[in-house]
Every structure is written in structure tokens, then in C-alpha cells.
């Protein structure tokens, strides 16, 4: 039994050209933050283009539980009537964050400096993931966390009654940890300082500034020093969520490995802390172009055009780029299987503690489909077989991980034999329209129900 319901096996088969326009959903990272900061502002925040996947809907329910009024108008249009910084009420029941590590860690940060208590849980995958990376810095504010062995959910957070500002150096690149500390710092007096040695996605900093917080970023010898002045009155905003580059990765990568393909993905967010995959693909020789580049809601955006790219070659991905594409390594490994030579990915130990151990999940599945893979604690190497050289034909496990599931569905579109997935249910957590969108482009995917 899947934590997402009865397992739904899916099979993806080699297909003809993928063509057309792929209108992927709104950015998941920005959707989470829009709801949370809207709940911490005073007044009505209007959101358009919100990703209505399971992860974000769980965050919307959580904000209601903390006292905000959250209204769905339809077609991605939402209103959040916030309760102000420090205005969260104590929820009546356990906060179920489903599969979302981003959701639970950001919400923990947002409530950590309010004098309330909340208990968090999730599905089997989320309950197996470590939370100490967030609860340790939150303890510096005066917050108390009590959870299962290894710092795992279910976990109760007792908010600090007299929070103090902190200065925290993020030990490993993590936008979730950085954001949790900044959100906690909103209700602490004085200045909270977060230092990250490697830049991670900066949506939280951009959105805090947009909501009226006093926040600055300085690049020093220590790294990026982010300073937030606590206890502001956040002002409600009108937010247009750009389309998610992590979701765009799937139709883009499918087009690159499917003969004759030409796919346009409009309105994709190209924040430089998120666009590492597209840089990497172009270095491999992918025919990937940006059209109509522009700024929307403070975020750089463009329309992406991806064409079949038969001459891609393996490269060594710079470890410094990992933070800007950490969620895209699974599907990059699929593209690497169709390139010629080795694609080397280092500095990616974060993949070991995502929704699944993504290095192991992809390595096992790729090997089963005829691709040579080497892997270590924080690295892996995929030896590409070139176009027409990927055998396919295996059944692989999703491990309750949406990105693993979609990556193997993309593999099947270019492999010589169909690729079968044990459970496609997790896909809805981030990309609820994945199947119809890919089918509209020309993909051949089938599900077996019942």
C-alpha cells in the first residue's frame, strides 16, 4: 500500500516527436512561501498561478489551522487573510504536511517564535526524513522540539515565549534551513543573521523584501550574510507565481531525448539560484533556447524551447552548481544516459536525504535499464549509452518520491523498451497535470488501475 493510496503502476514507452506548448504548474517553492508569508501579513494577499499539488494544498490547510483565512477562488487564484507576525493561534489538531519537506520545515520556522505548540506529521516518506537540521537552529531562538529517534516526525514544536535573535551559519547548503531561520527571525526582536557559504535559492529573501521586511544580503569572505530585522508589520501583496523550473525540467528533458521533438515551455522562472539544470544541459550540447526574457513579480522569467539533441556528451557538473539544481539531478541522470560518455555529479550528498535516497533510487533503476552507474556518499557517475543505446525494459520503484517517478517515465520515452514504474501516485505532490500534459505533447504513458 502506497502512503498516497493504492499503488498505480505506470508504463512509459518510446514515442514519436514531442511537440507543442507545455504549460507546467506554478513554482512549488514560491507557492509555499506565498501562503506562509501571506498568513504572516496583515490583510489580504492575492495569489495567482498557485501550484495546486498535494504539497502546497497541505501548506494551505496548515495556514488555516494556524488561524489565517485561506480562500480558493479557482484556476490557481487564492486569497490569504493574514494574522500578522506573531499572530498564529495554536492549532487544534496535528498538522499533516503529507510528503512536503519544504512545507513542514518552513512552517516550523514560521511558528517557532510564537508562544504556541504544534505537532507535525506526514506520510511514510516525510516521517523518515531528518528534521534536526531545522530544529537545531530553531532551538537557538528558545524553541523546543520533541520528536522520534533521530529527530524525525511526528514531532511537537513548542514555540519560544521570549525569543532572542540569532546568528547562524548554515552548515550545508539548504534553502529550507535558511528560510526556516529567517521566518523564525520575523518574530524575534533585533536582527537575525543567517550566513550561507554557498548560495541557495533566494525566494524567501526576495519575498520578505516584497512583503516589507527589512532584509539585506551582503557577500563577504564568510559567504552570503543575510540580515533580517525582526518584528515588522508585513504588508499584503499581489503575487503572480511563475511556472516551476523543476517541473519544466521533465518536458524539457523528454524533448531532448525524443527524436524530432520541439517543445515550448512558457513563463518559466529563471532565478539564477534555480536555473543550474538549464546551464548544465546547454554545456552538454542540448538545443535549449530562452525566448521573451522578462521580469515578473521580481523574478526573472523566459519561455524555454527544447529540441531533440542527438549529439549531447557527458560533462563534469561543477559541485558549486549543486544548490541551484539539487532537485533536478534525477532527471539530469536520465539525460546523461542518452549522452555519450560520463556525466559526473559531485557535492550532492543532499540527495541522500530527500523524499528518498535519490542517488540510490536512480542508480538502481538506471542499472536495471542497462545503464552503467557508479556512486559514492556524495557523488555519482552515469556512463551514457548515446541515443538508441538505452535498453529499458525494467520495472523500477518510485520510493514514494515524485521526482524519481517522473524521471523514470521520461526514461521510457527514449528507451528501446518500455519502462514500468511500481507506483505513479507520488507525482501528484508536485505536478498534478503531468500525465495529461505529457500526453498532449505526444508521450505514451499508461496506468494500470484496480
C-alpha positions, 0 to 999 in steps of 0.5 A, a space after each residue: 500500500 502506497 502512503 498516497 493510496 493504492 499503488 498505480 503502476 505506470 508504463 512509459 514507452 518510446 514515442 514519436 516527436 514531442 511537440 507543442 506548448 507545455 504549460 507546467 504548474 506554478 513554482 512549488 517553492 514560491 507557492 509555499 512561501 506565498 501562503 506562509 508569508 501571506 498568513 504572516 501579513 496583515 490583510 489580504 494577499 492575492 495569489 495567482 498561478 498557485 501550484 495546486 499539488 498535494 504539497 502546497 494544498 497541505 501548506 494551505 490547510 496548515 495556514 488555516 489551522 494556524 488561524 489565517 483565512 485561506 480562500 480558493 477562488 479557482 484556476 490557481 487564484 487564492 486569497 490569504 487573510 493574514 494574522 500578522 507576525 506573531 499572530 498564529 493561534 495554536 492549532 487544534 489538531 496535528 498538522 499533516 504536511 503529507 510528503 512536503 519537506 519544504 512545507 513542514 520545515 518552513 512552517 516550523 520556522 514560521 511558528 517557532 517564535 510564537 508562544 504556541 505548540 504544534 505537532 507535525 506529521 506526514 506520510 511514510 516518506 516525510 516521517 523518515 526524513 531528518 528534521 534536526 537540521 531545522 530544529 537545531 537552529 530553531 532551538 537557538 531562538 528558545 524553541 523546543 522540539 520533541 520528536 522520534 529517534 533521530 529527530 524525525 516526525 511526528 514531532 511537537 514544536 513548542 514555540 519560544 515565549 521570549 525569543 532572542 535573535 540569532 546568528 547562524 551559519 548554515 552548515 550545508 547548503 539548504 534553502 529550507 534551513 535558511 528560510 526556516 531561520 529567517 521566518 523564525 527571525 520575523 518574530 524575534 526582536 533585533 536582527 537575525 543573521 543567517 550566513 550561507 557559504 554557498 548560495 541557495 535559492 533566494 525566494 524567501 529573501 526576495 519575498 520578505 523584501 516584497 512583503 516589507 521586511 527589512 532584509 539585506 544580503 551582503 557577500 563577504 569572505 564568510 559567504 552570503 550574510 543575510 540580515 533580517 530585522 525582526 518584528 515588522 508589520 508585513 504588508 499584503 501583496 499581489 503575487 503572480 507565481 511563475 511556472 516551476 523550473 523543476 517541473 519544466 525540467 521533465 518536458 524539457 528533458 523528454 524533448 531532448 531525448 525524443 527524436 524530432 521533438 520541439 517543445 515550448 515551455 512558457 513563463 518559466 522562472 529563471 532565478 539564477 539560484 534555480 536555473 543550474 539544470 538549464 546551464 548544465 544541459 546547454 554545456 552538454 550540447 542540448 538545443 535549449 533556447 530562452 525566448 521573451 526574457 522578462 521580469 515578473 513579480 521580481 523574478 526573472 522569467 523566459 519561455 524555454 524551447 527544447 529540441 531533440 539533441 542527438 549529439 549531447 556528451 557527458 560533462 563534469 557538473 561543477 559541485 558549486 552548481 549543486 544548490 541551484 539544481 539539487 532537485 533536478 539531478 534525477 532527471 539530469 541522470 536520465 539525460 546523461 544516459 542518452 549522452 555519450 560518455 560520463 556525466 559526473 555529479 559531485 557535492 550532492 550528498 543532499 540527495 541522500 536525504 530527500 523524499 528518498 535516497 535519490 542517488 540510490 533510487 536512480 542508480 538502481 533503476 538506471 542499472 536495471 535499464 542497462 545503464 552503467 552507474 557508479 556512486 559514492 556518499 556524495 557523488 555519482 557517475 552515469 556512463 551514457 549509452 548515446 541515443 538508441 543505446 538505452 535498453 529499458 525494459 525494467 520495472 523500477 520503484 518510485 520510493 514514494 518520491 515524485 521526482 524519481 517517478 517522473 524521471 523514470 517515465 521520461 526514461 521510457 520515452 527514449 528507451 528501446 523498451 518500455 519502462 514500468 514504474 511500481 507506483 505513479 501516485 507520488 507525482 501528484 505532490 508536485 505536478 498534478 497535470 503531468 500525465 495529461 500534459 505529457 500526453 498532449 505533447 505526444 508521450 505514451 504513458 499508461 496506468 494500470 488501475 484496480 
